[in-house]
Structure formats: structure tokens, C-alpha cells
Amino acid sequence: MKFPGIPENEEERLKSLYMIDLLDVRDEERFERLTRIGQKLFQVPIAVINLVDRDRQWALACQGLSGREMSRDISFCAHAILQQGPLIVSDARQDERFYDNPLVTGEPYIRFYVGYPVHLPDGAVVGTLCLVNSEPRDFTQEDIATLKDLAFIVEDEFQVINMAMTDSLTAIPNRRGFYRSGEKRFRACQQQNKPFSILYFDLDKFKPINDMWGHAEGDEVLKVFAAQLRQLTGAKDIIGRLGGDEFAVLLASGNDAAAFQTRLRDSLNGWNQRSGKPYNINYSYGVINSDDGEFSSLLEMIKESDSVMYSEKRRKKA
């Protein structure tokens, strides 16, 4: 059995996958509907939309399978995401990559497999729309074209979700997206007793930049700051623009909040020195660690970090 390779952009790919927050989601009818169509259209017993995580594969929607999760090491789809077009395996028993794969030698006894890579709006390939049969079969050019159309509809649904959860200016989660993903990560960290931190940011003197150099320049400041946050966060961290010039970060990848803030400050100072702009991008921030008290929700932690941030802002003005 040949183990699947790792995409060159794996960390960025995972950031995008986690940002759309569809892992561990089930019974999402918009996707279940597409797998039902695929199952009937191609007359196969199994049709699945799979998402490929760091070490596992998650079935976002599936027909003909009872389980939702499996190891990435044995995943056919983990091979398929490395390709530009479909991965077609007419008979897995005759394929050196898969002939001794446990999915071939045992349930569901895969013989035929085809997986078409599906992408998020930013271009990151996150999984496949795949078809499986326990009997060998061919897959024609007409079949490929039809499967491609169906895969593009999956991508259209990703686009709809992305538009609802993403800030159109900065391309990071908006308030709704941040709280949707962040609350789940907050609960998971609490249940697993893993330390995490919340940082709340407010840009300093942002209004004068808009007033003196125009809103287009102000928009550029927001995009630069968001890009800095995304560059410095890990795959499991969550960032968001909560409104105006206010941003939040949930650090859950083992990043130390003080070290993260130092890296952010150094990175922004470097940008300020290189940019040639008549202003600097600066910010005030508040930080709350998970061991700073008992918090019943992410919102409660955000409010507390917001209060800490505004105390710092008032101190700067004093």
C-alpha cells in the first residue's frame, strides 16, 4: 500500500479548511442532496463528499456508508487531492497503490473509485466528491464531465457558506464566522482541558487615516492587519474581524499569547518601516487566558478582553 503524499501548501490548506468550519458537521442537507444525486446518477452504492483533515478524513455527506471518519493514511481521497483532475481507479485490486489497502481487503471492499477534488473559494483543495463500487468498472469522458459539474456545485455551496461567514474586505471570518467556529473551539478546549487565549485588538488612530488619506487607504490598513494576523496564527487558531477596526484571535494551537503579541508587534513594525506610508499601523489589545477565571462562553471571554483592551487605550490617551 502506498501512503498518500502531503500537499506543499498543507498548513495554508488546513487553515482554509478549519476556517470554513465543516469538519464534524453531519446531516447538512445541501450536501446530502448532492451525494444522493451522485449515487443515483452514476448507479453506485456509495457516494461521499469527503474533507481531508491533518490525520483523518471526514465524510461531510455520504450515501451507502455507516461511518463518517477514517485515518488519512488509508484514504483514497488523500491521494485524489494531490491531483488537478479526477483520480480514477477502475480496479483497486490491480493498482499497486491500493491492492492491499484495508478498504480493499475489507469493508467496504473497494474495487472502483473515482474522486474529483473540490476547492474552497480561496483555491484550497479540501477534499473530494467521490464514488465507490465493490465491482470494477470503467469511467468514460462523459462520466468525468458530469462528475466535474457535480463537484463544481459542491464548490458553489462552499462559496455560499464562505460569503455568509467571511468578511469580504479582509477575507478572514466576520463576526458571525468567528463566533460560529470560535464557540466550538472554546468548548473543545474546555472539555479537553487545553489552555487557550483570547486577544482583542483595536487599531489606534484609524479614523484620522480615513479622514486624511481616504477610505481606500483605511481599507488597505484593515487588509494589512488581517493579513498579519493570518500569517502568524496556526491552523487551529481562529481569527476574525468583529466590526470596524476591531479584531479578535482565539489562540488554540499552543501559541503563547505574549509571544504571539511580540511577533505581531515586530512584524507590524517591519511593515511600517518598509511601507513608505505617511502613517504607522498601531493597535491596542487586551488578552485573557483560559486560566484567568471561569468563563461560560466565548462571548464572555471576548467581553472581558474587550474591557482590558479599552483600559489600555485609555491609558495611552492619558
C-alpha positions in Angstrom: 0.0 0.0 0.0 1.3 3.5 -0.9 0.7 6.2 1.7 -0.7 9.5 0.3 1.6 12.4 0.0 1.2 15.8 1.6 0.4 18.9 -0.4 3.1 21.6 -0.5 0.7 24.1 1.0 -0.6 21.8 3.7 -0.6 24.4 6.5 -2.4 27.0 4.5 -4.8 24.4 3.2 -5.7 23.3 6.7 -6.2 27.0 7.8 -8.7 27.3 5.0 -10.4 24.0 5.9 -10.7 25.0 9.5 -11.9 28.5 8.7 -15.0 27.2 6.8 -15.8 25.0 9.8 -17.4 22.0 8.2 -15.4 19.3 9.9 -17.5 17.1 12.2 -20.7 18.6 10.6 -23.3 16.0 9.6 -26.8 16.0 8.2 -26.2 19.1 6.2 -29.0 18.7 3.6 -27.4 20.9 0.9 -24.5 18.4 0.7 -26.5 15.2 1.4 -28.7 16.1 -1.5 -25.7 16.2 -3.9 -24.5 12.7 -2.7 -28.0 11.3 -3.3 -27.9 12.7 -6.8 -24.4 11.3 -7.4 -25.4 7.9 -6.2 -28.4 7.7 -8.5 -26.8 9.4 -11.4 -23.8 7.0 -11.6 -25.6 3.9 -10.2 -23.1 3.3 -7.4 -23.7 2.1 -3.9 -21.5 4.7 -2.3 -21.3 8.5 -2.9 -19.4 10.8 -0.5 -18.2 14.3 0.0 -15.0 13.9 2.0 -12.9 16.5 3.7 -9.3 15.7 4.3 -8.0 16.8 7.7 -4.4 16.6 9.0 -4.6 13.0 10.2 -8.2 11.9 9.2 -10.9 12.0 6.6 -14.4 13.3 7.5 -17.5 12.5 5.4 -19.4 15.8 5.3 -22.2 13.9 3.4 -22.5 10.3 2.4 -24.7 7.7 1.0 -24.0 4.0 1.5 -21.6 4.3 4.4 -22.3 3.9 8.1 -19.1 5.6 9.4 -18.0 9.2 9.0 -14.4 9.2 9.9 -11.2 7.2 8.9 -7.5 7.6 9.0 -5.9 9.7 6.3 -3.2 7.0 5.8 -5.7 4.7 4.1 -7.8 7.3 2.4 -8.2 7.2 -1.4 -9.3 10.8 -1.3 -6.0 11.9 0.3 -4.4 10.7 -2.9 -7.0 12.5 -5.0 -6.4 15.9 -3.5 -2.9 15.9 -4.9 -4.3 15.9 -8.5 -5.6 18.6 -10.7 -8.4 16.4 -12.1 -10.1 13.2 -11.0 -8.4 10.2 -9.6 -9.9 7.1 -11.3 -9.2 3.6 -10.0 -11.0 1.1 -12.2 -10.0 -2.0 -10.1 -8.2 -1.3 -6.8 -7.0 -5.0 -6.7 -4.9 -4.3 -9.8 -3.5 -1.0 -8.5 -0.2 -1.1 -6.7 -1.2 1.9 -4.6 -4.3 0.2 -3.2 -4.4 -3.5 -3.7 -3.6 -4.3 0.0 -5.4 -1.2 1.4 -7.7 -2.3 4.3 -10.6 -0.6 2.5 -10.0 -3.0 -0.4 -9.3 -6.2 1.5 -12.1 -5.4 4.0 -15.3 -3.4 4.2 -16.4 -1.7 2.0 -14.3 -3.9 -0.4 -13.5 -1.0 -2.8 -12.8 -2.1 -6.3 -13.9 1.0 -8.3 -13.1 4.5 -7.0 -13.3 8.0 -8.6 -12.7 11.2 -6.6 -12.9 14.7 -8.0 -11.1 17.3 -5.9 -13.2 20.1 -4.5 -11.9 23.6 -3.6 -12.8 26.5 -1.3 -13.2 30.0 -2.8 -9.6 30.8 -2.0 -8.4 27.9 -4.1 -7.5 25.5 -1.3 -8.4 21.9 -2.1 -10.1 20.5 0.9 -11.4 17.1 -0.2 -13.3 15.3 -2.9 -16.7 14.3 -4.3 -16.1 10.5 -4.7 -17.9 7.5 -6.0 -17.2 3.9 -4.8 -18.3 0.5 -6.0 -17.4 -3.0 -4.9 -17.2 -4.1 -8.5 -14.6 -2.9 -11.1 -15.9 -0.6 -13.8 -14.8 1.9 -16.4 -15.4 5.7 -16.2 -15.9 7.5 -19.5 -15.1 11.0 -20.5 -18.8 11.8 -20.4 -18.9 10.5 -16.9 -15.9 12.6 -15.9 -17.6 15.7 -17.3 -20.8 15.0 -15.3 -18.9 14.4 -12.1 -16.9 17.6 -12.6 -20.2 19.5 -12.9 -21.4 18.0 -9.7 -18.1 18.8 -7.9 -18.5 22.4 -9.1 -21.9 22.5 -7.5 -20.3 21.4 -4.2 -17.9 24.3 -4.6 -20.8 26.7 -5.2 -22.2 25.6 -1.8 -18.8 26.3 -0.2 -19.0 29.7 -1.8 -22.4 30.4 -0.3 -21.2 29.4 3.2 -18.0 31.4 2.8 -19.9 34.5 1.8 -22.0 34.3 4.9 -19.1 33.7 7.3 -16.3 35.8 5.8 -15.5 39.5 5.8 -15.5 40.5 2.2 -12.8 43.2 2.7 -10.2 41.3 4.6 -11.0 37.7 3.6 -10.9 36.5 7.3 -14.0 35.4 9.3 -16.6 38.1 10.0 -18.3 38.3 13.4 -20.7 35.5 12.6 -17.9 33.3 11.3 -15.6 34.0 14.3 -18.3 33.1 16.8 -19.5 30.1 15.0 -16.0 28.5 14.8 -14.7 30.0 18.0 -17.5 28.8 20.2 -16.9 25.2 19.1 -13.1 25.6 19.6 -13.8 27.2 23.0 -16.0 24.2 24.1 -13.5 21.7 22.8 -10.6 23.3 24.6 -12.5 23.4 27.8 -13.6 19.7 27.5 -10.0 18.6 26.7 -8.6 20.9 29.4 -6.3 22.5 26.9 -5.1 26.1 27.5 -6.1 28.8 25.1 -6.2 32.6 25.0 -8.3 35.4 23.5 -6.7 38.6 22.2 -8.9 41.5 21.3 -7.5 44.3 19.0 -8.5 47.8 18.2 -6.5 49.8 15.7 -5.1 53.1 17.1 -5.9 56.4 15.2 -7.7 54.6 12.5 -10.3 57.4 12.0 -7.6 60.0 11.2 -6.2 57.7 8.5 -9.7 57.6 6.9 -10.2 61.3 7.3 -6.8 62.4 6.0 -6.0 59.8 3.3 -9.4 58.4 2.3 -11.4 55.3 3.0 -9.5 53.3 0.4 -6.3 53.8 2.4 -8.3 52.9 5.6 -9.4 49.7 3.8 -5.8 48.9 3.0 -4.9 49.2 6.7 -7.6 46.7 7.6 -6.4 44.3 5.0 -2.8 44.5 6.1 -3.6 44.0 9.7 -5.8 41.0 8.9 -3.1 39.5 6.7 -0.6 39.9 9.6 -2.9 38.0 11.9 -3.5 35.2 9.4 0.2 34.9 8.7 1.1 34.5 12.4 -1.6 32.2 13.5 -1.6 28.4 13.4 -4.1 26.1 11.7 -6.2 25.6 14.9 -6.2 29.3 15.8 -9.2 31.4 14.9 -9.2 35.0 13.8 -12.0 37.4 12.9 -12.9 40.9 12.1 -15.7 41.7 14.6 -16.6 45.0 13.1 -14.9 48.3 12.1 -11.3 48.3 13.2 -11.8 45.6 15.9 -10.3 42.1 15.5 -10.1 39.0 17.7 -7.9 36.0 17.9 -8.5 32.7 19.7 -5.1 31.1 20.2 -5.6 27.3 20.4 -2.6 25.9 18.6 -0.3 26.1 21.6 0.8 29.6 20.8 1.7 31.7 23.9 -0.3 35.0 23.9 2.7 37.1 24.9 4.9 35.5 22.3 2.3 36.0 19.7 1.8 39.6 20.5 5.6 40.2 20.3 5.7 38.5 16.9 2.8 40.7 15.7 4.4 43.9 17.0 7.7 43.1 15.4 6.1 42.1 12.1 4.0 45.3 12.0 7.0 47.4 12.9 8.8 45.9 10.0 5.8 46.7 7.7 5.7 50.3 9.0 9.4 50.8 8.2 9.1 49.3 4.7 5.7 50.7 3.6 6.7 54.3 2.9 3.3 55.3 4.2 2.8 58.7 5.9 1.3 56.8 8.9 2.0 53.8 11.1 -0.3 50.9 11.8 -0.6 50.6 15.6 -3.1 48.9 17.9 -4.2 48.4 21.4 -5.1 45.0 22.7 -6.5 43.0 25.6 -5.6 39.4 26.4 -7.5 36.9 28.5 -6.1 33.4 29.2 -8.3 30.4 29.9 -6.8 30.1 33.4 -7.7 33.7 34.3 -11.1 32.7 35.5 -14.2 30.7 34.9 -15.9 31.6 31.6 -19.2 30.1 30.5 -18.9 31.2 26.8 -16.6 32.6 24.2 -18.7 35.8 24.2 -18.0 36.3 27.9 -14.2 36.0 27.3 -14.4 38.4 24.4 -16.2 41.0 26.6 -13.6 40.7 29.2 -10.7 41.0 26.8 -12.5 44.0 25.2 -12.6 45.7 28.6 -8.9 45.0 29.1 -8.2 46.5 25.6 -10.1 49.7 26.3 -8.3 50.1 29.6 -5.0 50.1 27.6 -6.4 52.5 25.1 -7.5 54.9 27.8 -4.0 54.6 29.4 -2.4 55.5 26.1 -4.5 58.7 25.8 -3.8 59.8 29.4 
